[in-house]
Amino acid sequence: MTSELIYKYLSNEASEQEVQQLFDWIDASEENKKQFITLKKTWTLTALTETISRDTTPVIALKPKNNTRKYFRYAAILVVLLGLTRLAFYFNERTTASKEIVLELSDGRLEYFTHKNENTLVNDKGELIARKFTDRIVYFGKVLDKEVSYHTLTVPYGKRFKLTLSDGTLVSLNSGTTLRYPEQFGINGKRNVYLTGEAFFEVAKDKQHPFIVHSDKIDIEVLGTKFNVSAYPEDKTVSSVLVEGSIQMSEKDNPLNAVLLKPSQMAVWQNESKKIVTQTVDTAVYEAWTQGELVFQNTPFSTIAKIIERTYDVEIINENTVLAKQSFTGSIKVSESSVANILELLKRDTPFNYSIKQNTITITPIFHN
């Protein structure tokens, strides 16, 4: 009966007497309050399902946590309001035209990736070393160790990119990421790359040449494996999630401070404590961005805001303290969504106001003075 009353209240169908009855029940115990919040979240994510069959506008699909499957099942769909069309157009246009992906060659030359520049890439000697496409670059070949030179690839906010290194390693680069790597790996020695930001590595197996990802404070060494590394400079942590194989994370200034990861484990290095903490995770959550999907699993809004900023190249200023304390679970297709879509979705659970000035979004409480 209580669940029915809650849904009746959320649907604005409850009488004044029923509303008072519900409020008295909520105030009776902390457990009742938690049950109400849980049902409210469920109602928020499912209330619009029936509208989908009558509306042909784009949608955002939300998915709840499910420990029995690697991926999330669809739980509900949010209809994009017609009034948001102009905002969606604005953000999509901005992320397309704002910044370019830039490759700095070893001799200082700059290469830009646009829609019409598929071609080959040569070194300063005029030798072919890679093929360049609009959304990726593929390297090949090896050189003597004394001849190893480096390229630096920078992916701005709002974009993602892939590259195949000369050893066959596939790297997916997330928004706001810079990777420095050899244009061709050496015949001997280790395979060293330098990361700022986030990348997913599928490392080509080569036991004679260990592959090492260097960040500002942490080194990650592998032989052949799949793993994700997040090392954004504004974060106070460096994390790595292992999908398959094995990797070792160690502190650069203290190599003895190290952990060896097993598949489905995540290691997080904490800048302040200098500790490396491990836990078991659902790796699908950390692979999803490589397929253009944002996945949140009981994720704090502060983290969601950072992800939105990087993905859509915007700035979010949150002045709503209630929203700052909330966590959300769901999945959103980047190509089918805009920032406005996501904000409207979050508003249905935790009401707030927001305003947009150029690429800055300011979030305020409903009763903001």
Secondary structure as GFF3:
##gff-version 3
##sequence-region A 1 369
A	DSSP	alpha_helix	2	10	.	.	.	ID=ss1
A	DSSP	alpha_helix	16	28	.	.	.	ID=ss2
A	DSSP	alpha_helix	30	46	.	.	.	ID=ss3
A	DSSP	three_ten_helix	49	54	.	.	.	ID=ss4
A	DSSP	beta_strand	59	62	.	.	.	ID=ss5
A	DSSP	beta_strand	76	79	.	.	.	ID=ss6
A	DSSP	three_ten_helix	82	84	.	.	.	ID=ss7
A	DSSP	alpha_helix	85	97	.	.	.	ID=ss8
A	DSSP	beta_strand	101	104	.	.	.	ID=ss9
A	DSSP	beta_strand	110	113	.	.	.	ID=ss10
A	DSSP	beta_strand	119	122	.	.	.	ID=ss11
A	DSSP	beta_strand	128	132	.	.	.	ID=ss12
A	DSSP	beta_strand	136	139	.	.	.	ID=ss13
A	DSSP	beta_strand	142	143	.	.	.	ID=ss14
A	DSSP	three_ten_helix	145	147	.	.	.	ID=ss15
A	DSSP	beta_strand	150	155	.	.	.	ID=ss16
A	DSSP	beta_strand	161	164	.	.	.	ID=ss17
A	DSSP	beta_strand	170	173	.	.	.	ID=ss18
A	DSSP	beta_strand	177	182	.	.	.	ID=ss19
A	DSSP	beta_strand	185	186	.	.	.	ID=ss20
A	DSSP	beta_strand	191	202	.	.	.	ID=ss21
A	DSSP	beta_strand	211	214	.	.	.	ID=ss22
A	DSSP	beta_strand	218	222	.	.	.	ID=ss23
A	DSSP	beta_strand	226	231	.	.	.	ID=ss24
A	DSSP	beta_strand	237	244	.	.	.	ID=ss25
A	DSSP	beta_strand	247	251	.	.	.	ID=ss26
A	DSSP	beta_strand	254	261	.	.	.	ID=ss27
A	DSSP	beta_strand	265	270	.	.	.	ID=ss28
A	DSSP	beta_strand	276	280	.	.	.	ID=ss29
A	DSSP	alpha_helix	283	287	.	.	.	ID=ss30
A	DSSP	three_ten_helix	288	291	.	.	.	ID=ss31
A	DSSP	beta_strand	293	300	.	.	.	ID=ss32
A	DSSP	alpha_helix	301	312	.	.	.	ID=ss33
A	DSSP	beta_strand	315	318	.	.	.	ID=ss34
A	DSSP	alpha_helix	321	324	.	.	.	ID=ss35
A	DSSP	beta_strand	327	333	.	.	.	ID=ss36
A	DSSP	three_ten_helix	334	336	.	.	.	ID=ss37
A	DSSP	alpha_helix	339	347	.	.	.	ID=ss38
A	DSSP	beta_strand	353	357	.	.	.	ID=ss39
A	DSSP	beta_strand	360	364	.	.	.	ID=ss40
###
